[in-house]
Structures are given as structure tokens and as C-alpha cells.
């Protein structure tokens, strides 16, 4: 069974940093693209960042310059480095990988930005 497992969430003060990890049970090049989504209470799920097989990355405007999506092909892991976090970044963050016949989701990890 193909699985994506996120880790790295937690409580951080405004201005702080966190790095989220999304570990895949298969070769991450099986997905195209892989992405990070987030959903805050009472809000719709939002696409935060994506990384394509060719290395192209995209970000939602609100995180540009603060978040970086990257991957480790050996560890089959995709990361989301989040810097200068703001209270409005508080959400459950989930990773996702698109395959030809299915889209795989992880279980999500909570990120809370609060003083």
C-alpha cells in the first residue's frame, strides 16, 4: 500500500521556523507532482507548494519568500521548510502525491503559530 507520512509539526512562536517532512513508501518520482496543502479551522484546504518531477516548484503568494519545498531522492522524502512563521500559517498541513490513477494523501500534521 502506498503511503505518505508527515512529521515535523508543532507549536512555534511568530517569526520562528519549522521543517515538515513527508516520507513516501515508494520512490517519490512515482508522483508528479508532490505538494503540501494546509487547512485552517473553518477554511477551505489551500495548496501551499508543489514540486514537479523536473524540479519545478510553485508557491501560493502568501508563503513566497518564507517557505521552501524540496526533496531528498535517496530518502524518498519531500520537505517544507517554513521560516518567519505567522499566526495565519496555523493549520493542519498535509502532503499529497499525484500518480496516474490515484492521488495519495498523508494523514496531516498540526502547525500552530502562537505566542
C-alpha positions as CSV (number, residue, x, y, z in Angstrom):
1,X,0.0,0.0,0.0
2,X,1.4,3.4,-1.0
3,X,1.7,5.7,2.0
4,X,2.8,9.3,2.7
5,X,3.7,10.1,6.3
6,X,4.1,13.6,7.5
7,X,6.1,14.7,10.6
8,X,7.6,17.9,12.0
9,X,4.6,19.9,13.0
10,X,4.3,21.6,16.4
11,X,3.9,24.8,18.3
12,X,6.2,27.7,17.3
13,X,6.3,31.4,18.1
14,X,5.7,34.0,15.4
15,X,8.9,34.5,13.5
16,X,10.0,31.0,14.2
17,X,10.8,28.1,11.8
18,X,9.7,24.5,11.3
19,X,10.6,21.9,8.8
20,X,7.9,19.4,7.8
21,X,8.8,16.1,6.3
22,X,6.7,13.8,4.0
23,X,8.1,10.3,3.7
24,X,6.9,8.1,0.9
25,X,6.7,4.3,1.0
26,X,7.7,4.2,-2.7
27,X,10.1,6.2,-5.0
28,X,8.9,9.8,-4.9
29,X,9.5,10.0,-8.7
30,X,6.4,7.9,-8.9
31,X,4.5,11.0,-8.1
32,X,4.2,14.1,-10.3
33,X,3.8,16.5,-8.7
34,X,4.1,16.3,-4.9
35,X,2.6,19.1,-2.8
36,X,1.9,20.5,0.5
37,X,-1.6,21.6,1.4
38,X,-3.0,23.2,4.5
39,X,-6.4,23.7,6.1
40,X,-7.1,26.1,8.9
41,X,-10.3,25.8,11.1
42,X,-13.3,27.0,9.2
43,X,-11.4,27.5,5.9
44,X,-11.0,25.5,2.7
45,X,-8.0,23.5,2.1
46,X,-5.3,25.5,0.3
47,X,-2.4,24.4,-1.9
48,X,0.8,25.8,-0.4
49,X,3.6,24.5,-2.5
50,X,4.3,21.9,-5.2
51,X,7.4,20.3,-6.6
52,X,7.4,18.5,-10.0
53,X,9.5,15.6,-11.2
54,X,11.7,18.0,-13.2
55,X,12.3,20.1,-10.0
56,X,10.0,23.0,-10.9
57,X,8.4,24.5,-7.7
58,X,5.4,26.7,-7.2
59,X,4.1,28.5,-4.1
60,X,1.0,30.3,-3.1
61,X,1.6,34.0,-2.9
62,X,1.2,34.2,0.9
63,X,4.2,32.0,1.6
64,X,6.6,33.1,-1.2
65,X,10.0,34.0,0.2
66,X,9.2,32.3,3.5
67,X,8.6,28.6,2.6
68,X,10.7,26.3,0.5
69,X,9.7,22.9,-0.8
70,X,12.5,20.4,-1.5
71,X,13.1,16.7,-1.8
72,X,15.6,14.0,-0.9
73,X,15.5,11.4,-3.6
74,X,17.5,8.9,-1.6
75,X,15.2,9.1,1.4
76,X,12.1,9.4,-0.7
77,X,11.1,12.4,1.3
78,X,9.7,15.8,0.5
79,X,10.3,18.7,2.9
80,X,8.6,22.0,3.5
81,X,10.9,24.5,5.2
82,X,8.8,27.2,6.8
83,X,10.6,30.4,8.0
84,X,9.2,33.6,9.5
85,X,6.0,31.9,10.5
86,X,2.9,33.9,11.2
87,X,-0.2,33.2,13.2
88,X,-2.1,32.9,9.9
89,X,0.1,29.9,9.0
90,X,-1.7,27.9,11.7
91,X,-3.3,24.9,10.1
92,X,-3.1,21.2,9.5
93,X,-0.5,20.6,6.8
94,X,-0.8,17.5,4.6
95,X,1.3,16.3,1.8
96,X,-0.1,14.8,-1.4
97,X,1.3,12.9,-4.4
98,X,-0.3,12.5,-7.7
99,X,0.0,9.3,-9.7
100,X,-1.6,8.4,-13.0
101,X,-4.6,6.5,-11.4
102,X,-4.7,7.9,-7.9
103,X,-3.8,10.8,-5.6
104,X,-2.3,9.8,-2.3
105,X,-2.7,11.9,0.9
106,X,-0.8,11.8,4.2
107,X,-2.6,12.0,7.5
108,X,-1.6,15.6,8.2
109,X,0.5,17.3,10.9
110,X,-0.6,20.3,13.0
111,X,1.3,23.5,12.9
112,X,0.4,26.2,15.4
113,X,2.0,29.6,15.4
114,X,1.3,31.5,18.6
115,X,3.0,33.4,21.3
